[in-house]
Amino acid sequence: MDMLTGDQIAEADLTDWRKLAQGLHARYAVDDFGAAARFVAALGDVGDEFGHHPQVSICRGYVDLRLTSSDAIYRDDDGTEHVVEWVTQQDVDLARRITELASDQHLSPDPASVSVLELGLDTTDSAKIAPVWAALLTGDPNAQGLGSPSDEVRDALGRVPNLWFDDLADDNASGQRFHIEVYIAAEVAEERIAAVVAAGGTVVDDSDHPALTVIADQDGNRGVLCVAAKPTSTD
């Protein structure tokens, strides 16, 4: 099934969900563990109907959900097809059904609070160093390029953040190679940036704002705040 573009995902108007990194994410508040367990049990039945299931995490007071397809099709500029991990129409359809289920169980969505952390490493030769990081992070050489046409390292079990590689800039004056990427909902991006600045950080590069904002701490260590388009009804 073809991967969806960012515009297609935004136009789907999934008000309970936010597109972060490779997937759709939602958070629902629950009163107690019993309510969470009942919701998850119902999710299992719905997933069986679709032949597709969300990744589920139960924490104190909420249930986190992630939807993505491991067999999405990406076509590069010359038409070559790659199997990647990304959002497809089946994720959108299931997200809508889960929204209905959550409403039926009187659960409150909290899409503004979802977030994803990924790691970035600047290098001149990702193919050379990726096996080392695949072994260190996951113990599995197949983690290199998993769900991606690049050398990105992804843990199939989701135990550690994804690690992707970027070209080392010639003007990398700070000497920093590692940085983090924090994916958050669009409606809280300005508040998050303001909090960073209030804490003593600085905005280093906002040329791609609001999609990407590069920030730095007082020692010059950099991170990137990443934001996807909001559902159309919340614009």
C-alpha positions in Angstrom: 0.0 0.0 0.0 1.3 3.4 -0.9 2.7 5.7 1.8 0.7 8.9 2.3 2.1 12.4 2.0 2.0 14.8 4.9 -0.7 16.8 3.1 -2.9 13.7 2.7 -2.5 12.8 6.4 -3.4 16.4 7.4 -6.4 16.4 5.1 -7.7 13.2 6.7 -8.7 15.4 9.7 -7.7 12.9 12.4 -8.5 15.2 15.3 -7.4 12.8 18.0 -4.1 11.9 16.3 -0.8 13.6 15.3 1.7 12.6 12.7 5.1 12.4 14.4 8.1 10.8 12.8 7.0 7.7 10.9 3.6 7.2 12.5 0.3 8.4 13.8 0.2 9.0 17.6 -2.7 9.4 20.0 -3.1 9.6 23.8 -6.3 8.9 25.7 -6.8 9.7 29.4 -8.1 6.8 31.6 -9.4 6.8 35.1 -7.6 3.6 36.2 -5.8 0.5 35.0 -9.1 -1.3 34.6 -10.4 1.3 32.1 -7.1 1.1 30.2 -7.3 -2.7 30.0 -10.9 -2.6 28.8 -9.9 -0.1 26.1 -7.0 -2.2 25.0 -9.1 -5.3 24.8 -11.6 -3.5 22.6 -8.6 -2.3 20.5 -7.7 -5.9 19.9 -11.1 -6.7 18.5 -11.1 -3.7 16.3 -7.6 -4.4 15.1 -8.6 -8.0 14.3 -11.4 -6.6 12.1 -8.9 -4.5 10.2 -6.1 -7.0 10.1 -3.9 -4.3 11.5 -3.1 -3.3 15.1 -1.7 -0.2 16.9 1.3 -0.3 19.2 0.0 0.2 22.7 1.6 1.6 25.9 -0.3 1.8 29.2 1.0 4.3 31.7 -0.4 5.9 34.8 -3.5 7.8 33.7 -3.3 7.3 30.0 -3.0 5.0 27.0 -0.6 5.8 24.2 -1.2 4.5 20.7 1.0 4.5 17.6 -0.1 3.5 14.1 2.2 2.8 11.2 2.5 0.3 8.4 5.7 -1.7 8.0 5.0 -2.5 4.3 4.3 1.0 3.0 5.6 1.7 -0.6 7.9 4.6 -1.3 8.9 5.5 -4.8 12.0 7.5 -5.4 12.6 10.0 -8.3 13.4 7.3 -10.8 10.4 5.2 -9.9 12.2 2.5 -7.8 10.0 1.1 -5.1 11.1 0.7 -1.5 9.3 -1.0 1.3 9.3 1.5 4.3 7.7 2.0 7.6 5.2 4.9 7.2 1.6 5.9 7.4 -0.8 4.4 4.8 -4.6 4.5 4.2 -5.1 1.5 6.5 -3.6 3.5 9.4 -5.9 6.4 8.7 -8.9 4.2 8.5 -8.0 2.4 11.7 -7.3 5.7 13.5 -10.8 6.9 12.7 -12.3 3.7 14.0 -10.2 3.9 17.2 -11.4 7.5 17.7 -15.0 6.2 17.6 -14.2 3.5 20.0 -12.6 5.9 22.5 -15.6 8.2 22.3 -17.9 5.3 22.9 -15.9 4.5 26.1 -16.0 8.2 27.1 -12.2 8.5 27.0 -10.7 12.0 26.5 -8.0 12.5 23.8 -4.9 14.5 24.6 -3.2 14.9 21.2 -1.2 17.9 22.2 0.9 15.8 24.7 2.2 13.2 22.3 5.9 13.3 21.4 8.6 11.2 19.8 12.4 11.3 20.4 14.9 10.3 17.7 18.7 10.5 17.5 20.7 12.1 14.7 24.4 11.6 13.9 26.4 13.6 11.4 28.8 11.5 9.3 30.7 11.4 6.0 30.0 7.6 5.6 26.8 6.2 7.1 27.2 2.9 5.4 30.5 2.3 7.2 29.4 3.2 10.7 25.8 2.1 10.7 26.6 -1.6 11.4 28.4 -0.5 14.6 25.4 1.4 15.9 22.9 -1.3 14.8 24.9 -3.8 16.9 25.2 -1.4 19.9 21.6 -0.2 20.0 19.8 -3.4 19.0 22.2 -6.3 18.7 20.7 -7.0 15.3 22.5 -6.2 12.0 19.1 -6.2 10.3 18.3 -3.0 12.2 20.3 -1.1 9.6 17.9 0.2 7.0 14.9 -1.4 8.7 11.8 0.3 7.3 13.9 2.9 5.5 15.7 3.3 2.2 18.6 4.8 4.1 21.1 3.4 6.6 18.9 4.6 9.5 19.0 2.2 12.5 15.6 1.1 13.8 14.9 -1.4 16.5 12.1 -3.8 15.4 11.1 -4.2 19.0 10.9 -0.4 19.7 13.2 -0.5 22.7 15.4 2.4 21.7 15.0 5.6 19.7 15.6 5.5 16.0 19.1 6.7 14.9 19.4 8.4 11.6 22.4 9.8 9.8 23.0 13.2 8.1 25.8 14.5 6.0 28.5 16.1 8.1 28.6 19.8 7.3 31.8 21.5 6.3 31.1 24.3 8.7 30.4 22.2 11.7 32.2 24.6 13.9 30.8 23.3 17.2 32.2 19.8 16.5 28.9 18.3 17.6 28.1 15.1 15.8 25.1 13.7 17.8 21.9 15.6 18.3 18.3 14.8 19.2 15.1 15.4 17.3 12.0 15.9 19.3 8.7 15.5 17.4 5.7 17.3 19.0 2.2 18.4 18.1 2.0 21.7 16.2 -0.3 23.4 18.7 2.3 23.3 21.4 5.4 24.2 19.3 5.5 27.9 20.1 5.0 27.2 23.8 7.9 24.7 23.7 10.2 27.1 21.9 9.4 29.8 24.4 10.2 27.5 27.3 13.5 26.6 25.8 14.4 30.3 25.4 13.2 31.1 28.9 15.4 28.3 30.2 18.5 30.0 28.6 18.5 28.3 25.3 18.6 30.0 21.9 17.0 29.5 18.5 19.9 28.8 16.1 18.1 28.3 12.9 14.4 28.8 12.2 14.6 29.0 8.4 12.4 25.9 8.1 10.0 26.9 10.9 7.5 25.7 11.8 8.5 22.3 10.5 12.0 22.4 11.9 13.5 24.7 14.6 17.2 24.2 15.6 17.9 25.2 19.2 21.0 25.2 21.3 21.8 25.2 25.0 24.3 27.5 26.7 27.2 25.2 25.8 26.2 25.1 22.1 24.7 21.7 22.1 22.0 21.5 19.5 18.7 19.8 19.1 15.9 20.0 16.6 12.2 20.6 17.3 10.1 18.9 14.6 6.5 19.6 13.9 4.0 18.1 11.4 0.9 19.8 9.9 -2.1 20.0 12.1 -5.4 18.3 11.2 -7.3 20.7 9.0 -10.2 21.2 11.5 -7.8 22.7 14.1 -6.0 25.2 11.8 
